[in-house]
Amino acid sequence: MKTFKFIIVFCCCFYSANLFAQSPQAIEADLLRIFKRVNYYGSHKKEWKAIDSLEKMNKIFGFKLKYYTSKYPETINYPFTELVKERVVIASSADGLFRTYSWDTRLGSTGYDFDNVLQYKFNGQVYSSLKMDSVGKKHNPVFWYSKIYTLKAGSKTYYLAAYNSVRSSVDATQGIQFFAIENAKLNGAILLVKTTTGLHSKLYFDYNFLSVVDMKVIPTIYYDAKTQTIHSPLVNAKRQVTRDYIVYKFTGKYFERVKN
């Protein structure tokens, strides 16, 4: 019965979206209306039945965001200023062909719990995927994308998406995931890093979040386009983030560690 009710609500939402969402401004207004309810129920999730409403609003927001960003090409360049004010994190590539939308579901118990919509453009057509699509009914904590760097190598274009995860006060991750748009498909498993353990589609480090909370400027993993190098903060044996960096340079095919 609960699933049936959600389907009815969901279909009604999409019916109204088809009727009224004809412009980016109208799309944002519709998304904002739902996301404010996510934040509201997230602030009241200890109340009776609030968690059920929070889960439902997250599902509606996620599927609506995917729907709009796959149907309306102009959304890939629209700033969604009001959604950003409500703490939806949007990262876009410099060429305007790849964008990520990340939001805190407010469902986390000890840390942040994010979902993501990944949007890309190929031959004038926009496509979107919703991260929760791949995990089925069980919701798993994921990360948010904070920045997208672009790397051109010959005829190929790679996207370096910086991401973050805070699962508790002592368990956090920073990293870069490598993407490419290939034949109308978004490939998020590009093997672009070469280490002693083999080829990898991500470069990341785990650390104790308490080691950075008092820092005025938190060391972060980043890509330097001029030198084509990735700089990743060094973490000591106690999982504390230091001010030193490990450097990986692009050699034309892979990122490989530079000996310091």
N, C-alpha and C positions, 0 to 999 in steps of 0.2 A: 504493500500500500504506500509506504514511504517513497519507494522508487517511482511508482506511478504518479504520485503527486508532483515529484520533482520534474518528471517528463512533461507534465501538463504546464507547470510554471515556465519551464525552459522553452517550450514551443510557443507559449504566449509572448514571451520576451522577444523571440526571434520574429514573430509576426509583427510586433510593434516596431522592431528594428527595421524590417523591410519597408514599413509604411513611412517612417519618419526620418531615418538616418540617410539623408541624401547629400550631406556636406560634412567635411571634417569637423566643423564646429558642432553639428548635431550629433555626430558620432561620439565626440568627446563628452558632450552633455549626457548622453545615454550611459556611457561607460562610467562617468563621474558619479552619476546617481547610484549605480550599483556599488562602486568601490567605496563610496562613503559609508555604505551599509556594512561592507567588510570591516572598515575601521571601527565603526560603531559597535558591532557585535564582538570585534576583537578586544575592545575596551571593557566589554561586559560579559566576557565568556565564562565567568564564574557563576553567572546567574542561570537560573533554570531554563533549559532549552536553548540558551544563547549559542552553545557550541554547535548545535544542529543547524541553526540559522547561519552561523559563520561558515560552516562547511558548504551549505547550499549557495550562499552568496559568492564564495570563492569559485565554485564550479560555474556558476552563471557568468561571472566576470571573465574567467579564463576562456570559456567557449565563445563568448561574445567578442572578446578581444581578438581571438583567432579568426572568427568569422569576418569582422570588419577589416582586419589587416590582410586578409586574403582576397577580399572582394573589391576593395577600394584602393587602387594604386597610389593615390595621392597621400595616403596615410603614412607611407614610408618616409616622407619628408616633413610631415606635420609635427610641430613641436609638442603638442599635448601639454601645454603649460599648466593647466589646472590639475591634470593627473599627476604631474611631477610635484606640484605643491602638496599633493596628498601622499607623497613618498613612493610613487611608481618610478622605478629607476629605468631610464631609457638611454641606451648607448647606440651610436650610429657610426658606420664606417665613413671615411672621407669621400668615397665615391658614391655614396647614397644607395648602395645596392644591398647592404646588410644591416639589419637593426635588431636589437634585443630589447624586450620589455620584461622587467623583473619586479615582482611585488612580494611583500611580506604577507603571507596568508594569515598571520597571527595565530596559527595553530601549533606553533612550537611550544614545548613545555620548559626546556632549559636553555634554548637558543632561538635563533631566527629560522623560520621555515619559509622558503621562497618557492614560487613557481615562475616559469618563464614562457614567454611566447617569442619564438625566433621567426623573423620576417626577412625575406630576401626577394630580389627582383631579377628576373631572367627574361631577356627579349621582350621587355615591356610589360610582362605579366608578374604580378606579385603572388607570393606563396607564404604560408605561415604554418608553423607547427607548434603545438602546445606540449610542454614537457610532461604534463600529467598524462598525456595520451599513452606514453610508453610504459607507465607504471601500473596501468589498470586501476582497479578500485582502491588498492592500497596506496596511501599517500606517503611519500618518502621525503625527508628533508633534502633540499638541494641548495644551490648557491645562487648568488645574483651576479650578473655581468655589470661591470662598472665602466669599461672602456673597450673600444675596438680599434686596433691598429691595423694598418694595411701594408702588406708586403708584396711587391711585384717582382717576379723572378721569371724573366723571359716572357713567354706568352701566358703565364699563369699568375693569378692573383690569389693571395692567401690572406685570411683574416685572423688576426691574433686577438682573441677575446679574453681580456683580463677578468677573473672571477674571484669571488670571496665567499667564505662560508664561516659562520660562527655558530657552532652547535652547543657550546656551553661556555662557561667562564674560563675553561682551561683547554678547550678543544676547538681550534680554528684552522682554516686553510686559505692560502692565496695561491693563485696559479694563472696560467695562460693556456687556453684551449685553441687548437688550430682548426680553421674551417676553410672550405672552398666551395664555390658554386659550380657544379659539374652537371651539364646536361639537364638543367631544370631541377636538380636535386641539391640539397644542402648537405655536404659531407662534413661531419664533425669529428671525423677520425683520421685526419691527415697526419701521416707519420713524418713529422718535420724536425724532431729532436733525436740526435744520435748520442747515446751515452755508452758507458762500458757494459750496461745491461741490455742494450739493444735499441730499437727504434720506438719512439713514443709519440702519441698525439696530444699529450699535455705535458707541461712543465710546471711543477707545483711544489709547495713545501707546507708541512703541518707545523703548528706552533702553539705555545701556551698563550692564550689571548691576554692573560693577566700581565704578560711581559711587555705589552704595548699600551695598555690603558692610560698610563701616566706620561706617555711621550707626547710632546707638543706636535711633533711631525712624525707620523708612523712610517717606517720604511716599507715600501711596497714594491712588488714586482712590476717592471715596466720595460717597454721596448723603445730603443733609440733608433729612429729611422735613418739618421745621418750615418751612423756607424753599423747599422743593421745588427745590433746586439740586444740581447735580452739580459737585463740585470735583475738577479733574484737575491733578496736578502739572505745572508748566512744565518742559520739557526744553530745554536750551540747544543751541547749534549743534554742540557736541561730543557730543551725545546724553547729557549728564549731567543727572540729576534735581536740580532746585533746590528750595528751600523755598517758592517762590512757586506760586500756583495760578491756573488758568484756570477761570472759573465759567460754568456753563450753567444758565439758569433755565427752569422749565417755564411756558409762557405759556398753558396750557389745551389746546394741541394738540401743541406741539413743545418740546423743549429748545433754547434759543437762547443764544448767548454774550452774557454781560454785559460791557460795556466797562468796563475798570478805569482 
